[in-house]
Amino acid sequence: MEIFGYIASVLIGVSLGLIGGGGSILTVPVLVYLFGLDAFLATEYSLFIVGISSMVGSVSYFKKGLVNFKTALVFGIPSIISIFLTRNYMLPLIPGNVFIINEFVVTKDVLLLLIFAGLMILASYKMIRKNKEYQLETHRKNNTLLAAGEGSVVGILTGLVGAGGGFMIIPALVSLLKTPMKVAIGTSLVIISLNSLIGFFSSINDVAVDWKLLTTISSIAIVGIIIGSQLSKKIDGRKLKPAFGWFILAMGIYIIMKEVFL
């Protein structure tokens, strides 16, 4: 299973490099179902893997002048604050056994995976829907306050389940801050890297980290993001989004079925 896990790690990076988001949402399922980690530890590892991969991926966009740091701060600061509060204060409040329905015990790990599955289904919808909806949203006025609010929501979700949230960040940058698509992708990678790495290092003190495994997966994901960045010069990532969205939808449904019914 670990071999499949390393192959999937390449795909995580390729997705981030090609479409600027979506790949990170595969990280937790890969860590849980292919590497056998518990859900909480998987969210912690995911933050590091996604953060390092996104940071490397953002370099090529930065060199091309496709990163708006002012926008990154408007969206990123509320996200970072939310991640810090979520990882350090909200997650520790969740009990080991959250509730019981008949004989089915919803543990903390199961709850996190179900939240994650719901997030995957939401992400799949945003990827599958037609790009025309995306373009129409760009006619809205620049709304910094709403963007900051959405940054806070992304921070809470990132803190809970370890996903980068690129599928939410890019539409917000385009529709609320009127950011051109290519700049939105580059800026999204910067935001994701800051969010994820700060989230990881702010809550790592209570976790025993297998650095060998973590650095190996991260290195493979980085190779993937370099490949994805090169492919983005020849392939329009937006055209691949719907197909990737259907895959994410299937994964989300699989997680719900496995955790609840199997």
C-alpha positions in Angstrom: 0.0 0.0 0.0 2.9 2.3 0.7 4.0 2.1 -3.0 0.6 3.3 -4.0 0.9 6.0 -1.4 4.2 7.3 -2.9 2.6 7.3 -6.4 -0.4 9.2 -5.0 2.1 11.7 -3.4 3.3 12.6 -6.9 -0.3 13.2 -8.0 -0.8 15.6 -5.1 2.1 17.7 -6.3 1.1 17.5 -10.0 -2.4 18.8 -9.1 -1.0 21.7 -7.1 1.4 22.7 -9.8 -1.1 22.3 -12.6 -4.3 23.8 -11.2 -3.1 25.6 -8.0 -5.3 23.6 -5.7 -7.2 20.3 -5.2 -4.1 18.2 -4.7 -3.9 18.9 -1.0 -7.4 17.4 -0.5 -5.9 14.0 -1.4 -3.2 14.2 1.2 -5.2 13.1 4.3 -6.9 10.1 2.6 -3.5 9.0 1.2 -1.9 9.2 4.7 -4.9 7.5 6.4 -5.7 4.7 3.9 -2.4 4.1 2.3 0.1 4.8 5.0 -2.1 3.8 8.0 -1.9 6.9 10.1 -4.7 8.0 12.4 -6.8 10.9 11.2 -5.4 13.5 13.6 -1.8 12.7 12.8 -2.7 12.7 9.1 -4.0 16.3 9.4 -0.8 17.3 11.1 1.4 15.7 8.4 -0.8 17.0 5.7 -0.1 20.6 6.8 3.6 20.1 6.4 3.4 18.2 3.0 1.0 20.7 1.5 2.9 23.7 2.9 6.3 22.7 1.6 4.9 21.6 -1.8 3.0 24.8 -2.2 6.0 26.9 -1.3 8.1 25.2 -3.9 5.3 25.6 -6.5 4.9 29.3 -5.8 8.5 30.0 -6.7 7.9 29.7 -10.5 4.8 32.0 -10.2 6.8 34.5 -8.2 9.6 34.6 -10.8 6.9 35.4 -13.5 5.4 38.2 -11.3 2.2 36.2 -10.8 2.0 36.6 -7.0 0.1 39.5 -5.4 1.5 39.8 -1.9 -1.0 42.5 -0.8 -3.8 40.1 -1.7 -2.0 37.3 0.0 -1.9 39.3 3.2 -5.6 40.4 3.0 -6.7 36.7 2.7 -3.8 35.1 4.6 -3.7 36.9 7.9 -7.3 36.0 8.9 -6.5 32.4 7.7 -3.4 32.2 9.8 -5.2 33.5 12.9 -8.0 31.0 12.4 -5.6 28.0 11.9 -3.7 28.9 15.1 -6.8 29.1 17.2 -8.3 25.9 15.6 -5.2 23.7 16.0 -4.4 24.9 19.5 -7.8 25.5 21.1 -10.6 24.0 19.1 -9.2 20.5 18.2 -8.1 19.7 21.8 -11.7 20.3 22.9 -13.1 17.5 20.7 -13.4 14.3 22.9 -12.1 10.9 21.9 -15.7 9.6 21.6 -17.8 12.4 20.3 -21.3 10.7 20.3 -23.0 7.4 19.9 -25.8 6.5 17.5 -27.3 3.1 18.4 -24.1 1.0 18.5 -22.1 3.2 16.1 -19.5 5.2 18.0 -18.4 8.5 16.3 -14.8 8.9 17.5 -12.7 12.0 17.0 -10.9 10.4 14.0 -14.2 9.4 12.4 -15.6 12.9 12.9 -12.5 14.5 11.3 -12.7 12.1 8.3 -16.4 12.8 7.8 -15.8 16.5 7.9 -13.0 16.0 5.4 -15.3 13.9 3.1 -17.9 16.7 3.2 -15.1 19.1 2.2 -14.1 16.9 -0.6 -17.6 16.8 -2.0 -17.8 20.6 -1.8 -14.5 20.8 -3.6 -15.6 18.4 -6.3 -18.7 20.6 -7.0 -16.5 23.7 -7.4 -14.2 21.8 -9.7 -16.9 20.2 -11.8 -19.1 23.3 -12.4 -18.5 25.2 -15.6 -15.9 27.9 -15.8 -18.5 30.4 -17.1 -19.8 30.7 -13.6 -16.3 31.5 -12.5 -15.9 34.3 -15.1 -19.3 35.9 -14.3 -18.2 36.2 -10.7 -15.3 38.5 -11.7 -17.8 41.3 -12.5 -18.6 41.7 -8.8 -17.0 44.6 -7.0 -13.8 44.3 -5.1 -14.8 43.3 -1.6 -11.9 43.1 0.8 -14.0 42.4 3.9 -15.8 39.4 2.4 -12.4 38.1 1.2 -11.0 38.4 4.8 -14.1 36.6 6.1 -13.6 33.7 3.7 -10.0 33.6 4.7 -11.1 33.0 8.2 -13.4 30.1 7.1 -10.5 28.6 5.0 -8.3 28.8 8.1 -10.8 27.0 10.3 -11.2 24.2 7.7 -7.4 24.0 7.2 -6.8 23.8 10.9 -9.5 21.0 11.3 -8.6 18.7 8.5 -5.2 19.8 7.1 -6.4 20.7 3.6 -4.9 23.7 1.9 -8.2 25.1 0.7 -7.1 26.1 -2.8 -10.5 25.2 -4.2 -12.0 27.9 -2.0 -9.1 30.4 -2.1 -8.9 30.8 -5.9 -12.6 31.5 -6.5 -12.5 34.1 -3.7 -9.5 35.8 -5.1 -11.0 35.9 -8.6 -14.6 36.9 -7.6 -14.0 39.1 -4.4 -10.6 40.7 -5.1 -10.8 40.7 -8.9 -7.5 38.9 -9.3 -6.6 37.5 -12.7 -6.7 33.7 -12.8 -3.0 33.1 -13.2 -2.2 35.5 -10.5 -4.9 33.9 -8.3 -3.2 30.5 -8.7 0.3 31.9 -7.8 -1.1 33.9 -4.9 -3.2 30.9 -3.7 0.0 28.8 -3.5 1.7 31.4 -1.3 -1.4 31.6 1.0 -1.6 27.8 1.2 2.1 27.5 2.1 1.9 30.1 4.8 -1.3 28.7 6.3 -0.1 25.1 6.3 3.4 25.6 7.6 2.4 28.1 10.3 -0.5 25.7 11.3 2.0 22.7 11.4 4.7 24.4 13.5 2.2 26.1 15.9 0.8 22.7 17.0 3.7 20.3 16.5 4.9 20.3 20.1 2.4 17.6 21.2 3.0 15.3 18.2 5.7 12.6 17.7 6.7 13.2 14.1 8.2 10.5 11.9 10.4 12.9 10.0 11.8 10.2 7.7 8.3 9.4 6.4 7.3 13.0 6.3 10.3 14.3 4.4 10.1 11.4 1.9 6.4 12.0 1.1 7.1 15.8 0.9 10.1 15.3 -1.4 8.0 13.2 -3.8 5.1 15.7 -3.7 7.7 18.5 -4.6 8.8 16.4 -7.6 5.1 16.2 -8.6 4.6 20.0 -8.2 7.6 20.7 -10.4 6.2 18.3 -13.0 2.8 20.0 -12.7 4.3 23.5 -13.1 6.0 22.4 -16.3 2.8 20.7 -17.6 0.9 24.0 -16.9 2.9 25.6 -19.7 1.5 23.1 -22.2 -1.9 22.2 -20.7 -4.7 24.4 -19.5 -5.3 23.1 -16.0 -8.8 24.5 -15.9 -9.8 22.0 -18.6 -8.7 19.1 -16.4 -10.5 20.4 -13.3 -13.9 18.7 -14.0 -12.3 15.2 -14.4 -10.3 15.8 -11.2 -13.5 17.0 -9.5 -15.3 13.7 -10.3 -12.3 11.8 -8.8 -12.5 13.9 -5.6 -16.3 13.3 -5.4 -15.7 9.5 -5.7 -13.1 9.7 -2.9 -15.4 11.7 -0.6 -18.2 9.2 -1.1 -15.8 6.3 -0.5 -14.6 7.8 2.8 -18.2 8.2 4.1 -19.1 4.7 3.0 -16.0 3.2 4.7 -16.3 5.1 8.0 -20.0 4.8 8.4 -21.2 1.6 6.7 -18.2 -0.7 6.3 
